[in-house]
Amino acid sequence: MGKKHKPEEIIGKLREAEIVLAQGGTVSDACRRIGVTEQSYYRWRKEYGGLKMDQARRMKELEKENTRLRRAVSDLTLDKLILQEAARGNY
């Protein structure tokens, strides 16, 4: 498996690829220059295309917070179900 790139690195590489493409290069040339596969390039472009560095950083922070909150809600829901089950058993 390859290196895990940070959002800031990805945006920098996408900008570099845009320069190659603007100079008349092909997508293959741009991918070779930035050192990624075409599949990675297109996936990155879909996810990070048009974002600035600070926007990408904020997006990743929000994704982490969202994951944390989802986990907290699922834990609380499980606790609630266990308590309801225990309360039914007392009757």
C-alpha positions in Angstrom: 0.0 0.0 0.0 1.2 3.5 -0.8 1.9 6.5 1.3 -1.0 8.2 3.0 -1.0 11.8 1.8 -2.2 14.7 3.9 -4.9 17.0 2.5 -2.5 19.9 2.1 -0.1 17.6 0.1 -2.9 16.5 -2.1 -4.0 20.0 -2.9 -0.4 21.0 -3.7 -0.1 18.0 -6.0 -3.4 18.7 -7.7 -2.2 22.3 -8.4 1.1 21.0 -9.8 -0.9 18.6 -12.1 -3.1 21.5 -13.2 0.0 23.4 -14.3 1.2 20.4 -16.4 -2.3 20.1 -17.9 -2.4 23.9 -18.7 1.0 23.6 -20.4 -0.6 21.1 -22.8 0.5 17.9 -21.0 -1.7 14.8 -20.7 -3.3 13.5 -17.5 -0.7 10.6 -17.7 2.1 13.1 -17.8 0.7 15.0 -14.8 0.2 11.9 -12.8 3.7 10.7 -13.5 5.0 14.2 -12.5 3.2 14.2 -9.1 3.9 10.5 -8.5 0.4 9.0 -8.3 -1.8 6.8 -10.4 -4.5 8.2 -12.6 -7.1 6.6 -10.4 -5.7 8.5 -7.4 -5.6 11.7 -9.4 -9.3 11.5 -10.3 -10.3 10.4 -6.8 -8.4 13.4 -5.3 -9.8 15.8 -7.9 -13.3 14.6 -7.1 -12.8 15.0 -3.3 -10.4 18.0 -3.1 -10.9 19.8 -6.5 -11.4 23.5 -5.9 -10.6 23.5 -2.2 -7.9 25.7 -0.6 -5.5 24.3 2.0 -7.5 25.7 5.0 -10.8 24.4 3.6 -9.4 20.9 3.2 -7.9 21.0 6.7 -11.3 22.1 8.2 -13.1 19.4 6.2 -11.0 16.7 7.7 -11.5 18.1 11.2 -15.2 18.1 10.7 -15.1 14.5 9.4 -13.2 13.4 12.5 -15.7 15.3 14.8 -18.6 13.7 12.9 -17.2 10.2 13.4 -16.7 10.9 17.1 -20.2 12.1 17.5 -21.7 9.2 15.6 -19.9 6.8 17.9 -21.1 8.7 21.0 -24.7 8.5 19.7 -24.5 4.8 18.9 -23.0 4.1 22.4 -25.8 6.1 24.1 -28.5 4.3 21.9 -27.0 0.9 23.0 -27.1 1.9 26.6 -30.7 3.0 26.3 -31.7 -0.3 24.7 -30.0 -2.3 27.4 -31.8 -0.2 30.1 -35.1 -0.7 28.4 -34.5 -4.4 28.2 -33.5 -4.6 31.9 -36.6 -2.6 32.9 -38.9 -5.0 31.0 -37.3 -7.9 32.9 -38.3 -6.5 36.3 -42.1 -6.8 35.6 
